[in-house]
Amino acid sequence: MTVIDPDAPVLVTGGSGYVASWIVRQLLGDGYTVRATVRDPHKARGLEHLQALSEQFPEKLSLHQADLLDEGSFDAAVQGCELVIHTASPFLLGKISDAEEQLVRPALEGTRNVLSSVNAAESVKRVVLTSSVAAIYGDNADMVGRGSFTDTDWNSTSTVDHQPYSYSKTVAEKEAWAIQRTQQRWDLVTIHPSLVLGPSLTTASASGSMTTMQHFTDNSLALGAPALQMGVVDVRDVARAHIAAAFTPAASGRYIANSETTSLLGIGAVLRRQFGNRISFPRHELPKFVVELAAPAAGMTRKNVRLNVGLPVRFDNSRTDAELGVSFRPAEQSITEHFQQMIDDGLARR
């Protein structure tokens, strides 16, 4: 049982990110004092939403410079915190020139650096790590023989060459658990979101979530969509899951954050209902052999297509509901509000 002092500052790493920004906002709304790490607290663009929150909640939010690959850069920000929420990690999909440098090294070394700072700060009692369902499974084909993926499953099929993002999340989480087991002062809880959608607090955040939704504006799915299933969860619910895991004394282990399973065609159907018929919203699923032939041009491998397209995926989030008391918005709401914000921000036509 870990009880966090509500008056102690809470550290959120990668504080300007898509999920982290909502964690910061919700913590401030709950009355906590927050420290957020960013690469450059003084940069001219990209931190406007955090600066606005700082004005909205005077003396409750401070920004601290830190970098995942800069050893010791988290030391000062961690000091005096009982709770550290570590969200910072690259999320890139599509064509990647160097997976080791762009994904694996920042995720793995970043986790080591943050937890090294945690070990050096006697105040810390709990770390909540943003992992992913990608650390639970690598491909939809991994579900063969299972009714659904649970928090006890581990991704054993991804490598730096196949599903490198999933591999980066897996090795980073395994390293976090290995480091936690070397001591007894602080405990570790991990949150495992599926595809995170919903409104963003900033247009400056680049992530695979944004990349996925851009496919519904750039006509890349106009002729049809791959029959690809995925879990979807709202960014605001993911933030709430982190906070519930942080302040629930009995929280332990791994928690899946997923609302429901949908598909690219399903997302297109939601968008058509809400925003009308557009050529960029797919109406059909493409035959798998067509997707496999076109895969390299779309930034996918043919192996990826074989192991994912046309195969189901399901997640069991019952432990998250029962132990953290977190319920999830319907996927349709998240998809609709995400696309509406894209329109409002000029990223999609009205």
URUR-V689786 format. One record per backbone hydrogen bond with DSSP energy under -0.5 kcal/mol. CO is the residue of the C=O (numbers start at 1). NH is the residue of the N-H. If there is no record, write none. Layout:
BEGIN
co:CO nh:NH
co:CO nh:NH
END
This chain:
BEGIN
co:1 nh:3
co:2 nh:4
co:5 nh:8
co:9 nh:82
co:9 nh:83
co:10 nh:35
co:11 nh:85
co:12 nh:15
co:12 nh:37
co:13 nh:87
co:14 nh:17
co:17 nh:21
co:18 nh:22
co:19 nh:23
co:20 nh:24
co:21 nh:25
co:22 nh:26
co:23 nh:27
co:24 nh:28
co:25 nh:29
co:26 nh:30
co:27 nh:32
co:28 nh:31
co:33 nh:10
co:34 nh:62
co:35 nh:12
co:36 nh:64
co:37 nh:15
co:38 nh:66
co:40 nh:43
co:47 nh:51
co:48 nh:52
co:49 nh:53
co:50 nh:54
co:51 nh:55
co:52 nh:56
co:53 nh:57
co:57 nh:60
co:57 nh:61
co:60 nh:34
co:62 nh:36
co:64 nh:38
co:67 nh:70
co:69 nh:71
co:70 nh:73
co:72 nh:75
co:74 nh:78
co:75 nh:79
co:78 nh:81
co:82 nh:125
co:82 nh:126
co:83 nh:11
co:84 nh:86
co:84 nh:128
co:85 nh:13
co:85 nh:87
co:86 nh:130
co:98 nh:102
co:99 nh:103
co:99 nh:104
co:100 nh:105
co:103 nh:107
co:104 nh:108
co:105 nh:109
co:105 nh:110
co:106 nh:110
co:107 nh:111
co:108 nh:112
co:109 nh:113
co:110 nh:114
co:111 nh:115
co:112 nh:116
co:113 nh:117
co:114 nh:118
co:115 nh:119
co:116 nh:120
co:117 nh:121
co:118 nh:121
co:120 nh:122
co:121 nh:124
co:125 nh:187
co:126 nh:84
co:127 nh:129
co:127 nh:189
co:128 nh:86
co:129 nh:131
co:129 nh:191
co:132 nh:135
co:133 nh:136
co:133 nh:137
co:135 nh:155
co:139 nh:142
co:140 nh:143
co:141 nh:144
co:143 nh:146
co:149 nh:316
co:150 nh:153
co:162 nh:159
co:163 nh:167
co:164 nh:168
co:165 nh:169
co:166 nh:170
co:167 nh:171
co:168 nh:172
co:169 nh:173
co:170 nh:174
co:171 nh:175
co:172 nh:176
co:173 nh:177
co:174 nh:178
co:175 nh:179
co:176 nh:180
co:177 nh:181
co:179 nh:182
co:180 nh:183
co:187 nh:127
co:188 nh:253
co:189 nh:129
co:190 nh:255
co:191 nh:131
co:191 nh:193
co:192 nh:257
co:193 nh:133
co:195 nh:197
co:195 nh:233
co:197 nh:235
co:204 nh:206
co:205 nh:207
co:207 nh:211
co:208 nh:212
co:209 nh:213
co:210 nh:214
co:211 nh:215
co:212 nh:215
co:213 nh:216
co:214 nh:217
co:214 nh:218
co:215 nh:221
co:219 nh:222
co:221 nh:224
co:225 nh:286
co:226 nh:228
co:227 nh:229
co:227 nh:310
co:228 nh:264
co:230 nh:262
co:231 nh:195
co:232 nh:259
co:232 nh:260
co:233 nh:197
co:234 nh:237
co:234 nh:238
co:235 nh:239
co:236 nh:240
co:237 nh:241
co:238 nh:242
co:239 nh:243
co:240 nh:244
co:241 nh:245
co:242 nh:246
co:243 nh:247
co:244 nh:248
co:247 nh:249
co:248 nh:251
co:249 nh:2
co:253 nh:190
co:255 nh:192
co:256 nh:258
co:257 nh:194
co:260 nh:232
co:262 nh:230
co:263 nh:267
co:264 nh:268
co:265 nh:269
co:266 nh:270
co:267 nh:271
co:268 nh:272
co:269 nh:273
co:270 nh:274
co:271 nh:275
co:272 nh:276
co:278 nh:281
co:280 nh:282
co:284 nh:225
co:287 nh:290
co:287 nh:291
co:288 nh:292
co:289 nh:293
co:290 nh:294
co:291 nh:295
co:294 nh:297
co:294 nh:298
co:295 nh:298
co:295 nh:300
co:296 nh:299
co:301 nh:305
co:302 nh:306
co:303 nh:307
co:304 nh:308
co:305 nh:308
co:305 nh:309
co:307 nh:141
co:308 nh:311
co:311 nh:229
co:314 nh:149
co:315 nh:317
co:317 nh:320
co:317 nh:321
co:318 nh:322
co:319 nh:323
co:319 nh:324
co:320 nh:324
co:320 nh:325
co:320 nh:326
co:321 nh:325
co:325 nh:327
co:330 nh:333
co:330 nh:334
co:331 nh:335
co:332 nh:336
co:333 nh:337
co:334 nh:338
co:335 nh:339
co:336 nh:340
co:337 nh:341
co:338 nh:342
co:339 nh:343
co:340 nh:344
co:341 nh:345
co:342 nh:347
co:342 nh:348
co:343 nh:346
END
